[in-house]
């Protein structure tokens, strides 16, 4: 899966980019966090796992620090 498609899906569920590291980006919904690798292509099983977690913990409202 293309990383930008994964990012769009996360944004549509209310998740946002918390911070960037050298190998991963950390996405959050305000309570849960999920690392996303910084590659153009994310392996399909990993992308599905990330989206499954995002669906299980939808954002209730954007609460930026």
PDB file of N, H, CA, C and O in Angstrom:
ATOM      1  N   UNK A   1       0.847  -1.163   0.000  1.00  0.00           N
ATOM      2  CA  UNK A   1       0.000   0.000   0.000  1.00  0.00           C
ATOM      3  C   UNK A   1       0.899   1.234   0.000  1.00  0.00           C
ATOM      4  O   UNK A   1       1.917   1.266   0.691  1.00  0.00           O
ATOM      5  N   UNK A   2       0.530   2.224  -0.757  1.00  0.00           N
ATOM      6  H   UNK A   2      -0.297   2.198  -1.319  1.00  0.00           H
ATOM      7  CA  UNK A   2       1.298   3.467  -0.782  1.00  0.00           C
ATOM      8  C   UNK A   2       1.118   4.186   0.556  1.00  0.00           C
ATOM      9  O   UNK A   2       0.031   4.196   1.132  1.00  0.00           O
ATOM     10  N   UNK A   3       2.199   4.782   1.031  1.00  0.00           N
ATOM     11  H   UNK A   3       3.083   4.774   0.563  1.00  0.00           H
ATOM     12  CA  UNK A   3       2.176   5.455   2.328  1.00  0.00           C
ATOM     13  C   UNK A   3       1.172   6.596   2.340  1.00  0.00           C
ATOM     14  O   UNK A   3       0.489   6.806   3.343  1.00  0.00           O
ATOM     15  N   UNK A   4       1.070   7.334   1.245  1.00  0.00           N
ATOM     16  H   UNK A   4       1.624   7.163   0.430  1.00  0.00           H
ATOM     17  CA  UNK A   4       0.138   8.471   1.222  1.00  0.00           C
ATOM     18  C   UNK A   4      -1.311   7.995   1.317  1.00  0.00           C
ATOM     19  O   UNK A   4      -2.147   8.699   1.884  1.00  0.00           O
ATOM     20  N   UNK A   5      -1.628   6.810   0.773  1.00  0.00           N
ATOM     21  H   UNK A   5      -0.949   6.238   0.313  1.00  0.00           H
ATOM     22  CA  UNK A   5      -2.973   6.256   0.906  1.00  0.00           C
ATOM     23  C   UNK A   5      -3.248   5.867   2.355  1.00  0.00           C
ATOM     24  O   UNK A   5      -4.348   6.074   2.867  1.00  0.00           O
ATOM     25  N   UNK A   6      -2.235   5.300   3.007  1.00  0.00           N
ATOM     26  H   UNK A   6      -1.341   5.132   2.591  1.00  0.00           H
ATOM     27  CA  UNK A   6      -2.364   4.952   4.416  1.00  0.00           C
ATOM     28  C   UNK A   6      -2.569   6.208   5.257  1.00  0.00           C
ATOM     29  O   UNK A   6      -3.407   6.223   6.159  1.00  0.00           O
ATOM     30  N   UNK A   7      -1.806   7.264   4.963  1.00  0.00           N
ATOM     31  H   UNK A   7      -1.126   7.252   4.230  1.00  0.00           H
ATOM     32  CA  UNK A   7      -1.946   8.520   5.698  1.00  0.00           C
ATOM     33  C   UNK A   7      -3.335   9.114   5.510  1.00  0.00           C
ATOM     34  O   UNK A   7      -3.930   9.600   6.471  1.00  0.00           O
ATOM     35  N   UNK A   8      -3.862   9.085   4.288  1.00  0.00           N
ATOM     36  H   UNK A   8      -3.378   8.690   3.506  1.00  0.00           H
ATOM     37  CA  UNK A   8      -5.200   9.604   4.027  1.00  0.00           C
ATOM     38  C   UNK A   8      -6.242   8.834   4.817  1.00  0.00           C
ATOM     39  O   UNK A   8      -7.175   9.424   5.362  1.00  0.00           O
ATOM     40  N   UNK A   9      -6.088   7.523   4.881  1.00  0.00           N
ATOM     41  H   UNK A   9      -5.330   7.043   4.439  1.00  0.00           H
ATOM     42  CA  UNK A   9      -7.040   6.701   5.646  1.00  0.00           C
ATOM     43  C   UNK A   9      -6.978   7.045   7.125  1.00  0.00           C
ATOM     44  O   UNK A   9      -8.011   7.163   7.783  1.00  0.00           O
ATOM     45  N   UNK A  10      -5.767   7.206   7.649  1.00  0.00           N
ATOM     46  H   UNK A  10      -4.927   7.110   7.115  1.00  0.00           H
ATOM     47  CA  UNK A  10      -5.632   7.564   9.062  1.00  0.00           C
ATOM     48  C   UNK A  10      -6.254   8.934   9.331  1.00  0.00           C
ATOM     49  O   UNK A  10      -6.949   9.109  10.332  1.00  0.00           O
ATOM     50  N   UNK A  11      -6.016   9.895   8.460  1.00  0.00           N
ATOM     51  H   UNK A  11      -5.451   9.753   7.647  1.00  0.00           H
ATOM     52  CA  UNK A  11      -6.581  11.234   8.636  1.00  0.00           C
ATOM     53  C   UNK A  11      -8.103  11.194   8.601  1.00  0.00           C
ATOM     54  O   UNK A  11      -8.757  11.908   9.361  1.00  0.00           O
ATOM     55  N   UNK A  12      -8.672  10.369   7.728  1.00  0.00           N
ATOM     56  H   UNK A  12      -8.140   9.790   7.111  1.00  0.00           H
ATOM     57  CA  UNK A  12     -10.124  10.289   7.626  1.00  0.00           C
ATOM     58  C   UNK A  12     -10.747   9.691   8.885  1.00  0.00           C
ATOM     59  O   UNK A  12     -11.929   9.903   9.153  1.00  0.00           O
ATOM     60  N   UNK A  13      -9.954   8.944   9.660  1.00  0.00           N
ATOM     61  H   UNK A  13      -8.993   8.771   9.442  1.00  0.00           H
ATOM     62  CA  UNK A  13     -10.430   8.374  10.921  1.00  0.00           C
ATOM     63  C   UNK A  13     -10.137   9.289  12.108  1.00  0.00           C
ATOM     64  O   UNK A  13     -10.410   8.932  13.254  1.00  0.00           O
ATOM     65  N   UNK A  14      -9.585  10.461  11.834  1.00  0.00           N
ATOM     66  H   UNK A  14      -9.363  10.752  10.903  1.00  0.00           H
ATOM     67  CA  UNK A  14      -9.331  11.431  12.893  1.00  0.00           C
ATOM     68  C   UNK A  14      -7.948  11.352  13.511  1.00  0.00           C
ATOM     69  O   UNK A  14      -7.671  12.059  14.480  1.00  0.00           O
ATOM     70  N   UNK A  15      -7.070  10.510  12.977  1.00  0.00           N
ATOM     71  H   UNK A  15      -7.294   9.936  12.190  1.00  0.00           H
ATOM     72  CA  UNK A  15      -5.701  10.405  13.483  1.00  0.00           C
ATOM     73  C   UNK A  15      -4.859  11.505  12.861  1.00  0.00           C
ATOM     74  O   UNK A  15      -5.163  11.970  11.763  1.00  0.00           O
ATOM     75  N   UNK A  16      -3.807  11.926  13.546  1.00  0.00           N
ATOM     76  H   UNK A  16      -3.560  11.548  14.438  1.00  0.00           H
ATOM     77  CA  UNK A  16      -2.903  12.944  13.018  1.00  0.00           C
ATOM     78  C   UNK A  16      -1.463  12.603  13.375  1.00  0.00           C
ATOM     79  O   UNK A  16      -1.190  11.809  14.275  1.00  0.00           O
ATOM     80  N   UNK A  17      -0.554  13.231  12.638  1.00  0.00           N
ATOM     81  H   UNK A  17      -0.776  13.876  11.907  1.00  0.00           H
ATOM     82  CA  UNK A  17       0.878  13.008  12.825  1.00  0.00           C
ATOM     83  C   UNK A  17       1.328  13.716  14.098  1.00  0.00           C
ATOM     84  O   UNK A  17       1.204  14.936  14.216  1.00  0.00           O
ATOM     85  N   UNK A  18       1.844  12.952  15.038  1.00  0.00           N
ATOM     86  H   UNK A  18       1.945  11.962  14.941  1.00  0.00           H
ATOM     87  CA  UNK A  18       2.314  13.495  16.307  1.00  0.00           C
ATOM     88  C   UNK A  18       3.754  13.974  16.181  1.00  0.00           C
ATOM     89  O   UNK A  18       4.078  15.097  16.569  1.00  0.00           O
ATOM     90  N   UNK A  19       4.626  13.110  15.632  1.00  0.00           N
ATOM     91  H   UNK A  19       4.363  12.198  15.317  1.00  0.00           H
ATOM     92  CA  UNK A  19       6.028  13.482  15.467  1.00  0.00           C
ATOM     93  C   UNK A  19       6.668  12.568  14.431  1.00  0.00           C
ATOM     94  O   UNK A  19       6.122  11.528  14.061  1.00  0.00           O
ATOM     95  N   UNK A  20       7.839  12.990  13.978  1.00  0.00           N
ATOM     96  H   UNK A  20       8.283  13.835  14.279  1.00  0.00           H
ATOM     97  CA  UNK A  20       8.596  12.207  13.005  1.00  0.00           C
ATOM     98  C   UNK A  20       9.906  11.763  13.623  1.00  0.00           C
ATOM     99  O   UNK A  20      10.572  12.532  14.316  1.00  0.00           O
ATOM    100  N   UNK A  21      10.269  10.524  13.369  1.00  0.00           N
ATOM    101  H   UNK A  21       9.728   9.899  12.807  1.00  0.00           H
ATOM    102  CA  UNK A  21      11.559  10.005  13.801  1.00  0.00           C
ATOM    103  C   UNK A  21      12.402   9.723  12.570  1.00  0.00           C
ATOM    104  O   UNK A  21      12.024  10.090  11.457  1.00  0.00           O
ATOM    105  N   UNK A  22      13.531   9.079  12.762  1.00  0.00           N
ATOM    106  H   UNK A  22      13.838   8.781  13.666  1.00  0.00           H
ATOM    107  CA  UNK A  22      14.400   8.812  11.618  1.00  0.00           C
ATOM    108  C   UNK A  22      13.884   7.646  10.768  1.00  0.00           C
ATOM    109  O   UNK A  22      14.121   7.614   9.560  1.00  0.00           O
ATOM    110  N   UNK A  23      13.189   6.697  11.380  1.00  0.00           N
ATOM    111  H   UNK A  23      12.997   6.723  12.361  1.00  0.00           H
ATOM    112  CA  UNK A  23      12.709   5.534  10.641  1.00  0.00           C
ATOM    113  C   UNK A  23      11.184   5.404  10.650  1.00  0.00           C
ATOM    114  O   UNK A  23      10.627   4.708   9.801  1.00  0.00           O
ATOM    115  N   UNK A  24      10.506   6.054  11.584  1.00  0.00           N
ATOM    116  H   UNK A  24      10.959   6.620  12.274  1.00  0.00           H
ATOM    117  CA  UNK A  24       9.056   5.953  11.710  1.00  0.00           C
ATOM    118  C   UNK A  24       8.440   7.319  11.973  1.00  0.00           C
ATOM    119  O   UNK A  24       9.098   8.239  12.458  1.00  0.00           O
ATOM    120  N   UNK A  25       7.162   7.422  11.639  1.00  0.00           N
ATOM    121  H   UNK A  25       6.628   6.674  11.245  1.00  0.00           H
ATOM    122  CA  UNK A  25       6.349   8.556  12.055  1.00  0.00           C
ATOM    123  C   UNK A  25       5.408   8.025  13.126  1.00  0.00           C
ATOM    124  O   UNK A  25       4.979   6.873  13.057  1.00  0.00           O
ATOM    125  N   UNK A  26       5.089   8.833  14.095  1.00  0.00           N
ATOM    126  H   UNK A  26       5.437   9.768  14.152  1.00  0.00           H
ATOM    127  CA  UNK A  26       4.178   8.429  15.154  1.00  0.00           C
ATOM    128  C   UNK A  26       2.852   9.143  14.927  1.00  0.00           C
ATOM    129  O   UNK A  26       2.785  10.372  14.949  1.00  0.00           O
ATOM    130  N   UNK A  27       1.802   8.361  14.711  1.00  0.00           N
ATOM    131  H   UNK A  27       1.857   7.362  14.693  1.00  0.00           H
ATOM    132  CA  UNK A  27       0.452   8.880  14.508  1.00  0.00           C
ATOM    133  C   UNK A  27      -0.353   8.640  15.779  1.00  0.00           C
ATOM    134  O   UNK A  27      -0.120   7.659  16.486  1.00  0.00           O
ATOM    135  N   UNK A  28      -1.294   9.526  16.073  1.00  0.00           N
ATOM    136  H   UNK A  28      -1.483  10.322  15.499  1.00  0.00           H
ATOM    137  CA  UNK A  28      -2.071   9.415  17.296  1.00  0.00           C
ATOM    138  C   UNK A  28      -3.514   9.839  17.055  1.00  0.00           C
ATOM    139  O   UNK A  28      -3.833  10.520  16.081  1.00  0.00           O
ATOM    140  N   UNK A  29      -4.374   9.413  17.977  1.00  0.00           N
ATOM    141  H   UNK A  29      -4.114   8.859  18.769  1.00  0.00           H
ATOM    142  CA  UNK A  29      -5.752   9.884  17.988  1.00  0.00           C
ATOM    143  C   UNK A  29      -6.011  10.668  19.267  1.00  0.00           C
ATOM    144  O   UNK A  29      -7.154  11.015  19.561  1.00  0.00           O
ATOM    145  N   UNK A  30      -4.977  10.943  20.016  1.00  0.00           N
ATOM    146  H   UNK A  30      -4.048  10.661  19.777  1.00  0.00           H
ATOM    147  CA  UNK A  30      -5.089  11.657  21.275  1.00  0.00           C
ATOM    148  C   UNK A  30      -4.898  10.741  22.470  1.00  0.00           C
ATOM    149  O   UNK A  30      -4.498  11.196  23.542  1.00  0.00           O
ATOM    150  N   UNK A  31      -5.180   9.452  22.298  1.00  0.00           N
ATOM    151  H   UNK A  31      -5.504   9.083  21.428  1.00  0.00           H
ATOM    152  CA  UNK A  31      -5.017   8.477  23.384  1.00  0.00           C
ATOM    153  C   UNK A  31      -4.070   7.352  22.986  1.00  0.00           C
ATOM    154  O   UNK A  31      -3.198   6.964  23.763  1.00  0.00           O
ATOM    155  N   UNK A  32      -4.239   6.839  21.796  1.00  0.00           N
ATOM    156  H   UNK A  32      -4.948   7.154  21.164  1.00  0.00           H
ATOM    157  CA  UNK A  32      -3.416   5.742  21.287  1.00  0.00           C
ATOM    158  C   UNK A  32      -2.391   6.288  20.302  1.00  0.00           C
ATOM    159  O   UNK A  32      -2.619   7.316  19.664  1.00  0.00           O
ATOM    160  N   UNK A  33      -1.269   5.600  20.184  1.00  0.00           N
ATOM    161  H   UNK A  33      -1.084   4.765  20.703  1.00  0.00           H
ATOM    162  CA  UNK A  33      -0.264   5.959  19.186  1.00  0.00           C
ATOM    163  C   UNK A  33       0.056   4.740  18.342  1.00  0.00           C
ATOM    164  O   UNK A  33      -0.116   3.602  18.778  1.00  0.00           O
ATOM    165  N   UNK A  34       0.518   4.992  17.142  1.00  0.00           N
ATOM    166  H   UNK A  34       0.657   5.917  16.788  1.00  0.00           H
ATOM    167  CA  UNK A  34       0.885   3.911  16.228  1.00  0.00           C
ATOM    168  C   UNK A  34       2.055   4.357  15.362  1.00  0.00           C
ATOM    169  O   UNK A  34       1.958   5.381  14.686  1.00  0.00           O
ATOM    170  N   UNK A  35       3.160   3.612  15.366  1.00  0.00           N
ATOM    171  H   UNK A  35       3.239   2.780  15.915  1.00  0.00           H
ATOM    172  CA  UNK A  35       4.277   3.948  14.483  1.00  0.00           C
ATOM    173  C   UNK A  35       3.974   3.525  13.046  1.00  0.00           C
ATOM    174  O   UNK A  35       3.428   2.449  12.801  1.00  0.00           O
ATOM    175  N   UNK A  36       4.338   4.388  12.110  1.00  0.00           N
ATOM    176  H   UNK A  36       4.781   5.262  12.309  1.00  0.00           H
ATOM    177  CA  UNK A  36       4.173   4.106  10.682  1.00  0.00           C
ATOM    178  C   UNK A  36       5.544   4.258  10.042  1.00  0.00           C
ATOM    179  O   UNK A  36       6.173   5.307  10.185  1.00  0.00           O
ATOM    180  N   UNK A  37       6.025   3.229   9.334  1.00  0.00           N
ATOM    181  H   UNK A  37       5.515   2.377   9.218  1.00  0.00           H
ATOM    182  CA  UNK A  37       7.355   3.314   8.730  1.00  0.00           C
ATOM    183  C   UNK A  37       7.434   4.415   7.677  1.00  0.00           C
ATOM    184  O   UNK A  37       6.444   4.733   7.018  1.00  0.00           O
ATOM    185  N   UNK A  38       8.615   4.985   7.530  1.00  0.00           N
ATOM    186  H   UNK A  38       9.419   4.726   8.065  1.00  0.00           H
ATOM    187  CA  UNK A  38       8.832   6.059   6.567  1.00  0.00           C
ATOM    188  C   UNK A  38       9.356   5.479   5.260  1.00  0.00           C
ATOM    189  O   UNK A  38      10.511   5.699   4.897  1.00  0.00           O
ATOM    190  N   UNK A  39       8.511   4.742   4.560  1.00  0.00           N
ATOM    191  H   UNK A  39       7.573   4.563   4.856  1.00  0.00           H
ATOM    192  CA  UNK A  39       8.833   4.164   3.261  1.00  0.00           C
ATOM    193  C   UNK A  39       7.742   4.588   2.288  1.00  0.00           C
ATOM    194  O   UNK A  39       6.622   4.891   2.700  1.00  0.00           O
ATOM    195  N   UNK A  40       8.061   4.610   1.015  1.00  0.00           N
ATOM    196  H   UNK A  40       8.970   4.364   0.680  1.00  0.00           H
ATOM    197  CA  UNK A  40       7.031   4.946   0.021  1.00  0.00           C
ATOM    198  C   UNK A  40       5.951   3.891  -0.014  1.00  0.00           C
ATOM    199  O   UNK A  40       4.771   4.203  -0.174  1.00  0.00           O
ATOM    200  N   UNK A  41       6.352   2.640   0.134  1.00  0.00           N
ATOM    201  H   UNK A  41       7.311   2.386   0.263  1.00  0.00           H
ATOM    202  CA  UNK A  41       5.423   1.515   0.149  1.00  0.00           C
ATOM    203  C   UNK A  41       5.456   0.866   1.524  1.00  0.00           C
ATOM    204  O   UNK A  41       6.527   0.596   2.068  1.00  0.00           O
ATOM    205  N   UNK A  42       4.277   0.618   2.079  1.00  0.00           N
ATOM    206  H   UNK A  42       3.407   0.837   1.637  1.00  0.00           H
ATOM    207  CA  UNK A  42       4.156  -0.074   3.360  1.00  0.00           C
ATOM    208  C   UNK A  42       3.612  -1.459   3.046  1.00  0.00           C
ATOM    209  O   UNK A  42       2.647  -1.588   2.293  1.00  0.00           O
ATOM    210  N   UNK A  43       4.214  -2.486   3.608  1.00  0.00           N
ATOM    211  H   UNK A  43       4.998  -2.382   4.219  1.00  0.00           H
ATOM    212  CA  UNK A  43       3.777  -3.855   3.353  1.00  0.00           C
ATOM    213  C   UNK A  43       2.286  -3.998   3.667  1.00  0.00           C
ATOM    214  O   UNK A  43       1.802  -3.473   4.670  1.00  0.00           O
ATOM    215  N   UNK A  44       1.580  -4.698   2.817  1.00  0.00           N
ATOM    216  H   UNK A  44       1.974  -5.125   2.003  1.00  0.00           H
ATOM    217  CA  UNK A  44       0.128  -4.823   2.946  1.00  0.00           C
ATOM    218  C   UNK A  44      -0.317  -5.366   4.311  1.00  0.00           C
ATOM    219  O   UNK A  44      -1.245  -4.808   4.896  1.00  0.00           O
ATOM    220  N   UNK A  45       0.309  -6.438   4.847  1.00  0.00           N
ATOM    221  H   UNK A  45       1.063  -6.891   4.371  1.00  0.00           H
ATOM    222  CA  UNK A  45      -0.118  -6.925   6.172  1.00  0.00           C
ATOM    223  C   UNK A  45       0.079  -5.877   7.269  1.00  0.00           C
ATOM    224  O   UNK A  45      -0.751  -5.762   8.171  1.00  0.00           O
ATOM    225  N   UNK A  46       1.166  -5.119   7.197  1.00  0.00           N
ATOM    226  H   UNK A  46       1.841  -5.212   6.465  1.00  0.00           H
ATOM    227  CA  UNK A  46       1.422  -4.076   8.191  1.00  0.00           C
ATOM    228  C   UNK A  46       0.409  -2.946   8.049  1.00  0.00           C
ATOM    229  O   UNK A  46      -0.103  -2.445   9.050  1.00  0.00           O
ATOM    230  N   UNK A  47       0.120  -2.545   6.829  1.00  0.00           N
ATOM    231  H   UNK A  47       0.536  -2.952   6.016  1.00  0.00           H
ATOM    232  CA  UNK A  47      -0.863  -1.483   6.603  1.00  0.00           C
ATOM    233  C   UNK A  47      -2.233  -1.894   7.130  1.00  0.00           C
ATOM    234  O   UNK A  47      -2.932  -1.082   7.736  1.00  0.00           O
ATOM    235  N   UNK A  48      -2.616  -3.129   6.909  1.00  0.00           N
ATOM    236  H   UNK A  48      -2.048  -3.789   6.417  1.00  0.00           H
ATOM    237  CA  UNK A  48      -3.905  -3.625   7.408  1.00  0.00           C
ATOM    238  C   UNK A  48      -3.941  -3.618   8.932  1.00  0.00           C
ATOM    239  O   UNK A  48      -4.965  -3.287   9.528  1.00  0.00           O
ATOM    240  N   UNK A  49      -2.821  -3.985   9.567  1.00  0.00           N
ATOM    241  H   UNK A  49      -1.988  -4.254   9.083  1.00  0.00           H
ATOM    242  CA  UNK A  49      -2.773  -3.990  11.034  1.00  0.00           C
ATOM    243  C   UNK A  49      -2.904  -2.567  11.579  1.00  0.00           C
ATOM    244  O   UNK A  49      -3.610  -2.336  12.561  1.00  0.00           O
ATOM    245  N   UNK A  50      -2.222  -1.617  10.939  1.00  0.00           N
ATOM    246  H   UNK A  50      -1.648  -1.804  10.141  1.00  0.00           H
ATOM    247  CA  UNK A  50      -2.291  -0.220  11.376  1.00  0.00           C
ATOM    248  C   UNK A  50      -3.715   0.306  11.231  1.00  0.00           C
ATOM    249  O   UNK A  50      -4.231   0.953  12.142  1.00  0.00           O
ATOM    250  N   UNK A  51      -4.354   0.034  10.094  1.00  0.00           N
ATOM    251  H   UNK A  51      -3.935  -0.492   9.354  1.00  0.00           H
ATOM    252  CA  UNK A  51      -5.726   0.499   9.871  1.00  0.00           C
ATOM    253  C   UNK A  51      -6.720  -0.183  10.799  1.00  0.00           C
ATOM    254  O   UNK A  51      -7.702   0.428  11.219  1.00  0.00           O
ATOM    255  N   UNK A  52      -6.467  -1.452  11.121  1.00  0.00           N
ATOM    256  H   UNK A  52      -5.669  -1.949  10.780  1.00  0.00           H
ATOM    257  CA  UNK A  52      -7.345  -2.162  12.042  1.00  0.00           C
ATOM    258  C   UNK A  52      -7.299  -1.516  13.425  1.00  0.00           C
ATOM    259  O   UNK A  52      -8.333  -1.368  14.076  1.00  0.00           O
ATOM    260  N   UNK A  53      -6.111  -1.134  13.872  1.00  0.00           N
ATOM    261  H   UNK A  53      -5.270  -1.254  13.343  1.00  0.00           H
ATOM    262  CA  UNK A  53      -5.987  -0.461  15.164  1.00  0.00           C
ATOM    263  C   UNK A  53      -6.666   0.904  15.115  1.00  0.00           C
ATOM    264  O   UNK A  53      -7.344   1.296  16.064  1.00  0.00           O
ATOM    265  N   UNK A  54      -6.487   1.624  14.018  1.00  0.00           N
ATOM    266  H   UNK A  54      -5.936   1.305  13.246  1.00  0.00           H
ATOM    267  CA  UNK A  54      -7.101   2.945  13.876  1.00  0.00           C
ATOM    268  C   UNK A  54      -8.620   2.838  13.902  1.00  0.00           C
ATOM    269  O   UNK A  54      -9.288   3.701  14.473  1.00  0.00           O
ATOM    270  N   UNK A  55      -9.173   1.800  13.296  1.00  0.00           N
ATOM    271  H   UNK A  55      -8.631   1.099  12.833  1.00  0.00           H
ATOM    272  CA  UNK A  55     -10.620   1.608  13.304  1.00  0.00           C
ATOM    273  C   UNK A  55     -11.117   1.216  14.691  1.00  0.00           C
ATOM    274  O   UNK A  55     -12.222   1.590  15.082  1.00  0.00           O
ATOM    275  N   UNK A  56     -10.312   0.468  15.432  1.00  0.00           N
ATOM    276  H   UNK A  56      -9.414   0.164  15.114  1.00  0.00           H
ATOM    277  CA  UNK A  56     -10.704   0.045  16.776  1.00  0.00           C
ATOM    278  C   UNK A  56     -10.679   1.211  17.763  1.00  0.00           C
ATOM    279  O   UNK A  56     -11.402   1.201  18.759  1.00  0.00           O
ATOM    280  N   UNK A  57      -9.848   2.212  17.486  1.00  0.00           N
ATOM    281  H   UNK A  57      -9.261   2.220  16.676  1.00  0.00           H
ATOM    282  CA  UNK A  57      -9.709   3.372  18.364  1.00  0.00           C
ATOM    283  C   UNK A  57      -9.906   4.661  17.561  1.00  0.00           C
ATOM    284  O   UNK A  57      -8.946   5.400  17.343  1.00  0.00           O
ATOM    285  N   UNK A  58     -11.143   4.942  17.116  1.00  0.00           N
ATOM    286  H   UNK A  58     -11.923   4.341  17.293  1.00  0.00           H
ATOM    287  CA  UNK A  58     -11.351   6.169  16.347  1.00  0.00           C
ATOM    288  C   UNK A  58     -11.169   7.400  17.226  1.00  0.00           C
ATOM    289  O   UNK A  58     -11.398   7.353  18.435  1.00  0.00           O
ATOM    290  N   UNK A  59     -10.761   8.488  16.612  1.00  0.00           N
ATOM    291  H   UNK A  59     -10.576   8.526  15.630  1.00  0.00           H
ATOM    292  CA  UNK A  59     -10.581   9.742  17.360  1.00  0.00           C
ATOM    293  C   UNK A  59     -11.942  10.321  17.692  1.00  0.00           C
ATOM    294  O   UNK A  59     -12.832  10.354  16.843  1.00  0.00           O
ATOM    295  N   UNK A  60     -12.104  10.776  18.918  1.00  0.00           N
ATOM    296  H   UNK A  60     -11.381  10.750  19.608  1.00  0.00           H
ATOM    297  CA  UNK A  60     -13.371  11.372  19.360  1.00  0.00           C
ATOM    298  C   UNK A  60     -13.411  12.858  19.083  1.00  0.00           C
ATOM    299  O   UNK A  60     -14.489  13.448  19.018  1.00  0.00           O
ATOM    300  N   UNK A  61     -12.284  13.456  18.923  1.00  0.00           N
ATOM    301  H   UNK A  61     -11.408  12.977  18.976  1.00  0.00           H
ATOM    302  CA  UNK A  61     -12.162  14.874  18.649  1.00  0.00           C
ATOM    303  C   UNK A  61     -10.700  15.210  18.681  1.00  0.00           C
ATOM    304  O   UNK A  61      -9.963  14.712  19.531  1.00  0.00           O
ATOM    305  N   UNK A  62     -10.280  16.027  17.788  1.00  0.00           N
ATOM    306  H   UNK A  62     -10.880  16.432  17.098  1.00  0.00           H
ATOM    307  CA  UNK A  62      -8.850  16.309  17.712  1.00  0.00           C
ATOM    308  C   UNK A  62      -8.424  17.140  18.909  1.00  0.00           C
ATOM    309  O   UNK A  62      -8.911  18.253  19.110  1.00  0.00           O
ATOM    310  N   UNK A  63      -7.516  16.596  19.700  1.00  0.00           N
ATOM    311  H   UNK A  63      -7.120  15.692  19.537  1.00  0.00           H
ATOM    312  CA  UNK A  63      -7.016  17.264  20.880  1.00  0.00           C
ATOM    313  C   UNK A  63      -5.517  17.410  20.764  1.00  0.00           C
ATOM    314  O   UNK A  63      -4.761  16.591  21.286  1.00  0.00           O
ATOM    315  N   UNK A  64      -5.093  18.447  20.083  1.00  0.00           N
ATOM    316  H   UNK A  64      -5.707  19.112  19.659  1.00  0.00           H
ATOM    317  CA  UNK A  64      -3.663  18.661  19.895  1.00  0.00           C
ATOM    318  C   UNK A  64      -3.033  19.140  21.199  1.00  0.00           C
ATOM    319  O   UNK A  64      -3.645  19.920  21.928  1.00  0.00           O
ATOM    320  N   UNK A  65      -1.826  18.686  21.502  1.00  0.00           N
ATOM    321  H   UNK A  65      -1.328  18.052  20.910  1.00  0.00           H
ATOM    322  CA  UNK A  65      -1.143  19.160  22.725  1.00  0.00           C
ATOM    323  C   UNK A  65      -0.731  20.612  22.623  1.00  0.00           C
ATOM    324  O   UNK A  65      -0.150  21.156  23.562  1.00  0.00           O
TER     325      UNK A  65
END
